[in-house]
């Protein structure tokens, strides 16, 4: 189980987030939404999690297979479709290296089994309580 802690003070929308392992990042809202754009927005954080997990999972698979994958690039957008009450995520991936079409297609399949992809495409339950 991964645990992060966050804190927001009086500075509008700036949130300091700390992981169990001691890594710290800042989240904020864009200026247009009243923030100061000091860090990734919450939706950008969701996109970043999927992007990182996709890239790492594909890299691990290619290394295990000893395939000549030199780079993985992703473009991910996350939006909320209010009308249909659903989240829409668009993920585009590009694999660089001396790879066959068959290898690229297999890496695309592997992208769809990264852990964050699984979390986002299966039922999610959120339990909220005060501490």
Backbone as a ProteinNet text record, in pm:
[ID]
protein_1_A
[PRIMARY]
XXXXXXXXXXXXXXXXXXXXXXXXXXXXXXXXXXXXXXXXXXXXXXXXXXXXXXXXXXXXXXXXXXXXXXXXXXXXXXXXXXXXXXXXXXXXXXXXXXXXXXXXXXXXXXXXXXXXXXXXXXXXXXXXXXX
[TERTIARY]
84	0	89	60.8	134.7	61.4	137.3	77.9	145.8	67	119.3	43.7	111.6	50	57.4	-43.8	-41.8	-81.5	-44.1	-76	-102.9	-211.7	-239.3	-256.4	-188.3	-198.9	-283.7	-244	-323.2	-294.4	-185.7	-155.6	-249.5	-334	-439.3	-388.8	-438.7	-428.8	-292.1	-190.3	-58.9	-60.6	-34.9	-36.6	102.2	156	281.4	247.3	302.3	274.1	404.1	398.7	517.6	485.8	575.7	558.7	620.2	587	646.7	798.5	849.8	994.2	1064.2	987.9	1047.3	1054.3	999.9	997.3	887.4	915.4	820.5	793.6	667	632.2	522.4	505	405	296	173.1	58.5	-4.5	-63.4	-125.8	-227.4	-303.3	-396.4	-335.2	-375.8	-328.9	-376.1	-309.5	-345.7	-492.6	-538.4	-677	-779.3	-736.8	-826.7	-800.6	-717.3	-691.8	-564.5	-489.9	-362.8	-248	-127.6	-8.1	72	17.6	83	222.9	231.9	359.9	393.9	299.3	320.4	213	216.2	116.5	-22.2	-123.2	-261.1	-300.8	-408.3	-449.9	-471.8	-532.9	-551.6	-417.9	-324.2	-191.6	-119.7	-143.5	-83	-134.6	-263.7	-319.9	-254.9	-245.2	-182.4	-36	32.7	173.8	192.4	102.9	112.7	98.9	2.6	-16.1	101.8	151.3	264.9	388.7	419.8	538.4	526.4	412.2	393.3	400.9	339.9	345.7	489.8	563.5	702.3	789.1	773.6	854.8	820.8	693.1	650.6	702.7	690.9	738.5	890.3	961.4	1108	1149.8	1084.8	1118.7	1098.7	987.8	958.8	1063.9	1094.5	1192.4	1330.1	1367.7	1497.1	1500.1	1390.2	1383.3	1394.1	1334	1338.2	1465.8	1544.9	1667.5	1637	1527.4	1489.3	1556.6	1588.7	1661.1	1571.5	1500.1	1414.7	1502.3	1509.7	1594.3	1514.9	1392.4	1311.4	1164.2	1094.4	948.7	898.7	809.8	748.6	598.6	536.4	391	331.2	212.9	129	-2.3	-38	-158.9	-242.8	-370.9	-463.6	-571.1	-611.7	-717.1	-821.4	-945.4	-1053.2	-1176.9	-1261	-1386	-1499.6	-1574.6	-1690.5	-1812.8	-1849.2	-1960.8	-2092.7	-2114.6	-2240.2	-2264.8	-2161.2	-2174.9	-2124.4	-2082.1	-2036.5	-1927.9	-1821.1	-1712.4	-1579.8	-1473.3	-1337.8	-1293.2	-1228.7	-1177.8	-1026.3	-954	-808.3	-764.6	-685.2	-628	-478.8	-429.2	-286.8	-230	-122.9	-48.8	93.1	147.2	283.4	365.4	494.9	587.5	709.1	746.3	863	972.2	1091.4	1206.1	1306.8	1374.6	1475.5	1460.3	1551.4	1549	1453.2	1324.1	1219.8	1137.1	1096	1005.9	864.4	777	636.5	575.1	614.2	564.6	605.7	730.2	777.7	703.6	683.8	611.3	468	403.8	266.5	261.8	361.5	366.7	389.9	474.6	496.8	369.4	290.3	161.8	69	68.8	-9.1	41.2	171.1	230.5	192.8	185.5	144.7	7.8	-78.2	-214.2	-222.6	-111.2	-113.6	-25.5	14.2	89.8	-2.9	52	-31.4	-125.8	-80.9	-170.1	-283.3	-254.9	-361.7	-468.3	-422.3	-516	-599.4	-535.1	-607.8	-714.4	-678.8	-770.8	-881.8	-865.8	-966.5	-1049.9	-1031.9	-1111.7	-1191.1	-1291.8	-1369.9	-1278.7	-1310.7	-1234.5	-1329	-1284.9	-1360.2	-1273.3	-1331.8	-1260.5	-1335.2	-1265.5	-1321.9	-1259.2	-1340.4	-1290.6	-1333.1	-1236.9	-1264.9	-1176.4	-1211.7	-1128.2	-1026.4	-910.8	-810.2	-764.9
-117	0	123.9	213.6	339.5	444.9	524.6	629.6	761.2	863.5	999.1	1086.9	1189.7	1287.3	1422.5	1504.6	1637	1742.5	1865.8	1978.8	2100.9	2170.3	2299.6	2399.5	2511	2616.8	2730	2850.9	2967.3	3015.2	2964.6	3003.3	2927.8	3002.1	2939.8	2831.9	2711.9	2594.6	2528.8	2584.7	2520.4	2407.6	2285.8	2167.9	2104.3	2077.6	2004.8	1858.6	1771.3	1628.1	1555.8	1464.5	1388.4	1239.7	1164.1	1019.5	952.8	826.1	744.3	744	747.1	738.5	873.2	978.4	1108.9	1201.2	1160	1248.4	1352.7	1474.6	1585	1648.6	1681.6	1757.6	1856.9	1953	2057.8	2039.8	2051.2	2055.7	2193.4	2240.6	2372.6	2378.5	2483.3	2508.8	2612.1	2609.3	2713.1	2851.9	2953.3	3090.9	3118	3065.7	3087.5	3033.5	2935.9	2879	2934.7	3039.3	3101.7	3058.7	2966.3	2923.5	3006.2	2959.4	3027.9	2940.1	2825.3	2733.4	2693.9	2663.1	2627.3	2479	2400.4	2257.5	2200.1	2070.1	2002.2	2016.1	2027.3	2028.4	1885.1	1868.4	1731.9	1640.5	1690.9	1607.1	1576.9	1671.4	1645.2	1538	1534.8	1430.6	1292.3	1281.9	1153.6	1112.9	1208.1	1179.2	1140.6	1208.9	1179.7	1039.5	997.5	862.6	757.1	775.5	679	683.1	802	816.8	747.5	773.8	713.7	562.5	513.3	369.2	300.2	360.1	304.4	293.4	401.8	405.4	304.4	298.2	205.8	60.8	29.9	-108	-154.3	-68.4	-102.1	-119.2	-29.1	-38.6	-170.1	-206.1	-329.5	-451.6	-452.7	-565.8	-575.5	-462.4	-463.2	-507.3	-463.5	-505	-654.6	-706.7	-849.6	-932.1	-879.9	-948.9	-917	-823.2	-777.7	-717.9	-640.8	-573.2	-436.5	-386.9	-260.4	-136.2	-123.4	-6.8	105.9	216.2	326.7	431.5	459	561.9	523.6	569.8	561.4	703.1	750.6	881.3	864	934.5	927.5	1067.3	1077.3	1197.6	1150.8	1205.8	1161.7	1282.7	1272.2	1377.2	1312	1384	1338.5	1448.4	1412.4	1510.9	1446	1530	1485	1523.7	1425.1	1446.1	1458	1580.6	1604.2	1551.7	1571.9	1530.8	1381.1	1300.5	1155	1096.4	1183.4	1142.6	1035.1	1069.1	972.7	1044.1	973.4	1020.5	972.6	1061.3	1025.6	1044.8	936.3	940.8	899.8	985.4	956.4	934.9	817.9	787.6	755.9	824.9	797.4	760.2	655	611.9	601.3	626.8	612.9	537.8	434.5	353.5	378.4	412.6	434.4	322.2	290.7	185.5	96.1	6.8	-85.3	-200.5	-169.6	-265.2	-304.6	-430	-475	-428	-432.1	-397.5	-491.2	-616.8	-714.9	-676.7	-634.9	-593.1	-468	-372.1	-249.8	-281.6	-371.2	-409.4	-479.3	-561	-627.6	-525.5	-426.8	-322.5	-241.8	-222.5	-154	-236.3	-367.2	-454.2	-445.4	-442.6	-434.5	-302.1	-194.4	-64.1	-75	-158.7	-172.8	-258.2	-314.2	-391.6	-328.6	-203.6	-138.3	-123.9	-128.8	-124.8	-4.7	113.3	230.8	218.8	165.4	141.2	49.1	-56.9	-150	-79.9	4.3	77.6	167.8	237.2	334.4	270.8	145.4	82	-21.9	-32.6	-123.9	-43	-104.2	-29.5	26.9	147.6	216.4	248.9	220.9	259.7	356	465.6	562.7	576.5	548.7	560.9	683.2	774	898.8	908.6	942.7	960.4	1071.3	1124.9	1225.7	1160.1	1225.8	1176.4	1288.8
0	0	0	-89.8	-98.2	-16.2	56.3	138.8	106.9	83.5	71.3	170.2	215.5	304.2	235.7	259.5	199	301.1	269	355.4	267.7	298.8	237.3	350	337.6	437.7	383.4	414.6	374.9	233	171.6	33.9	-59.1	-128.8	-208.3	-302.9	-279	-365.9	-373.7	-310.6	-309.3	-206.2	-253.6	-167.9	-169.9	-52.5	-41.2	-16.2	-98.8	-92.1	-60.1	38.2	75.1	73.2	10	2.5	124.6	144.4	250.8	242.7	120.9	101	114.3	145.2	169.5	49.7	-63.2	-179.4	-161.2	-206.6	-189.4	-324.9	-347.8	-466.4	-431.4	-519.2	-500.1	-605.2	-561.4	-652.9	-637.9	-743	-741.1	-854.4	-855.8	-965.2	-1058.7	-1184.8	-1277.2	-1231.3	-1280.3	-1246.5	-1280.5	-1393.2	-1436.6	-1336	-1252.7	-1151.5	-1012.2	-1001.6	-873.2	-804.4	-865.3	-808	-861.3	-834.2	-883.4	-979.2	-1015.9	-1108.9	-1059.7	-930.3	-869.1	-884.2	-930.4	-947.6	-1037	-1051.2	-1133.8	-1072.2	-1157.5	-1109.4	-1072.5	-997	-962.5	-1083.8	-1189.9	-1308.5	-1376.6	-1372.3	-1426.7	-1345.4	-1215	-1131.6	-1169.2	-1199.5	-1244.1	-1376.7	-1470.4	-1599.6	-1580.2	-1489.2	-1463.3	-1407.5	-1318.9	-1261.9	-1371.2	-1460.9	-1569.5	-1666.9	-1695.8	-1786.2	-1731.2	-1605.1	-1543.9	-1537.6	-1494.9	-1481.9	-1617.9	-1718.7	-1853.9	-1900.5	-1886.4	-1932.7	-1858.8	-1727.2	-1647.2	-1680.6	-1691.7	-1720	-1855.5	-1956.7	-2090.8	-2090.3	-2021.5	-2013.7	-1946.5	-1836.2	-1764.9	-1854.7	-1928.1	-2016.6	-2127.2	-2189.8	-2299.5	-2249	-2130.2	-2074.9	-2047.9	-1994.1	-1966	-2094.4	-2202	-2331.3	-2409.9	-2357.7	-2425.1	-2562.4	-2569.5	-2692.2	-2697.2	-2815.6	-2829.8	-2819.7	-2711.6	-2687.8	-2634.5	-2707.4	-2661.5	-2584.9	-2626.6	-2561.2	-2563.4	-2459.7	-2454.5	-2428.3	-2512.1	-2492.8	-2484.6	-2391.2	-2377.7	-2380	-2431.7	-2423.1	-2362.6	-2248.6	-2179.5	-2142.1	-2169	-2124.7	-2039.1	-1935.8	-1845.2	-1837.3	-1859.5	-1848	-1788.1	-1735.1	-1675.6	-1768.5	-1816.3	-1902.9	-1812.2	-1779	-1686.5	-1741.6	-1870.6	-1932.7	-1918.2	-1938.7	-1931.1	-1799.5	-1707.8	-1574.7	-1582.9	-1658.8	-1670.9	-1692.5	-1659.2	-1682.9	-1820.1	-1895	-2026.6	-2024.9	-2051.2	-2055.7	-2195.8	-2257.4	-2389	-2369.7	-2407.1	-2393.5	-2530.7	-2565.8	-2688.9	-2647.6	-2708.6	-2676.8	-2804.4	-2789.3	-2900.3	-2850.1	-2923	-2887.7	-2990	-2941.8	-3029.7	-3009.6	-3116.3	-3112.1	-3233.4	-3250.8	-3364.2	-3332.8	-3332.1	-3294.7	-3415.5	-3420.6	-3527	-3494.4	-3592.9	-3569.4	-3465.9	-3470.1	-3373.8	-3231.3	-3214.2	-3081.7	-3034.3	-3123.6	-3086.6	-3045.6	-3117.8	-3083.4	-2947.5	-2920.4	-2789.5	-2678.5	-2700.5	-2600.5	-2575.3	-2680.4	-2663.2	-2574	-2591	-2503	-2359.5	-2342.3	-2209.2	-2142.5	-2218.9	-2163.4	-2096.1	-2152.3	-2098	-1972.5	-1928.2	-1804	-1695.8	-1715.6	-1608.5	-1487.5	-1367	-1245.9	-1236.2	-1274.6	-1265.4	-1366.9	-1485	-1583.3	-1522.7	-1456.1	-1392.6	-1285.3	-1205.2	-1099.9	-1161.7	-1269.1	-1328.7	-1411.4	-1451.4	-1536.7	-1463.1	-1333.3	-1252.3	-1150.9	-1090.2	-990.2	-881	-838.7	-734.9	-620.8	-500.3	-381.6	-302.5	-259.1	-177.1	-44.9	63.5	196.8	262.1	309.6	366.5	512.5	598.2	740.4	793.9	908.2	971.6	1060.8	1080.8	1174.7	1265
[MASK]
+++++++++++++++++++++++++++++++++++++++++++++++++++++++++++++++++++++++++++++++++++++++++++++++++++++++++++++++++++++++++++++++++++

